[in-house]
Amino acid sequence: MAQAKAGERGATLLLVTFVSAFVLIPIVGMCIDGAVLFLVKAKLSSAVDAAALSAARSLSLGQSITEQQSNAQKLGAKYFTANFPPGIMNAKVVGGQDISGSIQILPTTLQKITVTVSVSVQVPLYFMRILGFQNSTVSATGQATRSNANIMMVLDRSGSMNQHGSCAALQSSAENFVNQFIEGRDRLGLVTFQTTAHIDVAPSVNFKAPLLAALDSLVCAGDTGTAQGLYLGYNQIQTVINQPGALNVIVLFTDGQPNTIVGKFDIKTKEDTRYDVYNTSQLVDTPASSCKVQGPLVGAFGDLSQETSNSVQTLNATGYTGGVWNPAGIPLSSAANASLLSAAGCSFSNSDWNYSLYARRDIAYIKDQDAYGNSLADRGLVPPLDRFQGGHYSGHIRPDTPRNTRWEAFNAADSMATSIRNDPNYTTVIYTIGLQGNEPMAMDQDFMKRLANDGSYPPATNYDPTKPAGKFILANNTAEISQAFQEIASQILRLSK
């Protein structure tokens, strides 16, 4: 092989120098500066995402919409700085580190708010300066969408809530829940239930003052009429809010099993044999009622065996039952129970609740539907109901067995929840919270999951993935009530980018 001449070696060295200076070094420089720009871009993207999410979550802070937006912009700017501090990789934010003015909060539809954060930074270049490039601009945009929420709180304030400080714990937890939502955009209302249910605060965008004032006066007393509570809550979504397709939500809290229904009851016009009012395990011949009422009696009917006898007989075939001929609810500030309306010729002698057990003498039977059209009959949730096996009312549901009234209350609430989620117009989501420990009987977790259409393992026995799915949260003690409400608030406020 011939050796290269001196002139050729010089030309090769010159060529290598030329290639290194004008090709290889710029390529290496571009790689290094490009890596820096990539890292800055990734950090900037995370920072604008955090700013958008935090701003959207904080929209509940402030009284007016203007104040809410200002607070959200300030908090978003703080989150941006926390994730993209001044001087990081020597980058400078275009327009200054305070990006409050770069956070836009706009309603994108009637029920949605979109928060957009767009930020640009200048990043100094190092190797590319050889080619005259001093810096490069990197931009990123973060976006979060928050749906306005229509929420009806349906809260159990029955007498068992007076145990373990549960009534006070519910009060404070519900107030904290209310404060998570946006005055002027979200709509919140309140229904409470005991023996009967009551609309305490109609849903409104100006909800904080009336809701917080109402919750401050919360008193717990009476039985547990869950189905009527659900009915009134949903009725407010339909008739007062009336926003089909919006984020419509019911949040149901209870510390026990339902034991009361609201129905329409026919007067007993025939003789028959049924359990005695006082000696509840003895069957006696009973005459037709002399109650002088035009049309059916309308009111609440429930299981009184536990409350009246002071013993746990809630699933016994015999025991106390009672009815009040007044479906009107009691305001949440009152410790009174549903009032019994006296009527000429009826078995009860005055409106004292203790006389309600005489109701079984005046009504013929329990109908298969409650006053709101909910099925009281078998739904695969509880055992088959006790029915008269003979006589004039053969085949009808008995009013004289306490387990019947409790099973009817289960079926009514289950039927009401099914009707709510089957309505394609309002697509309402039901969240449920069950407090354990106030009642002798354990919380029926499948029942609570069925109300919510909860598909988490193990799913509700009637879970339907084609219908709006909520969530059941078990609170094992009063301290966990607040956590449960907070978790549901987070579920409702879940944001999508």
C-alpha angles and dihedrals in degrees: 000000000000118000119240114255120241093253092052092050090052092050091051092051090049091050092050090049091049093049092047094049099044104026117018100039094048090048092051089044092051090051094051096042089043090055090052091050090049092053092047091049092052092048092046092050091053091048096052090045090053091047093051094047095046092047092051093047092050097054089106090070113099138031103249127045089245091054091046091053093047092050091046092051092050093049092045090053091051092052090049092053092046090056098035107032122192114278097018105159086348090285119151125208111237107242095016138295094281102084096177091118091053093061111093120194113190137158105244095185135001092276104028136076121198122202114201124188118188119179134171126196133190114230120196116234123217116184094028090064086082086071093043100263109132101176144348132222120234121191135189136179127205124190136186127183121206121191118219107243131222106202132180114192111209108191132186112226098170122149094264088067088075089075122097093001090289095144092057091043091053090049095054094040093051091048091053089049091053091053091060092072135077120259109220095025112043120059121220132177138170136230121176126192138198120143086338130012130245136196100233099171123016113223115269141155086239093061109132102079097044094041096048091046091050094048090050088063097046114144124181122220142126136033133309120273099172099162095055090048091054091045094053092045092052092043089059090052090052102041108025105029096027099173108144112204095019125120096279115180139178118198110198122192124185138158098205152008122303114256106167136069133187112225149150112255128196118224115256104251099166136062116250144150121264141144117294120251095237105020089048097180094055122088113221136178109255126196127224114285119260091205109140102215127140109227126347124333110250121203148079126320123184154154110283098169097104098040097043100041097035090226134098105263098132095128098037120120090230132042142086125332127172145187139200120200096221122082094188115119128234119243112252093247092063127086091200121116125229108294123244112228112219117224130186113269095008120135095245116078102205143002097270110129090229089069092058091094088075088070092092088068093057105043125070099215144315114279121230091248132047125230091279098050096260116148115250092181129092116314100164090260102096133015119285113284124256110255133183108269096201145357130062094321098043113156095020124115113268118240094198103071119080096209088058093057092049093047089048089053091052091050093046094053092044091050092048093052091049091052091050096055093040091062104101093196101064101025090203120195118213121208118189133200120192121194113210126211107036096093129048091237116074120246110272098232096185090054091052091047090050091055090052097039086232113185097186116119118315090027123213111278089243097039112156114191091195092065131068107287123213133173138253119216122192116214108200094193141002092273090062094054091080092047091051093052090046092052091051091048088054091050091052093045095047106142130216123207 
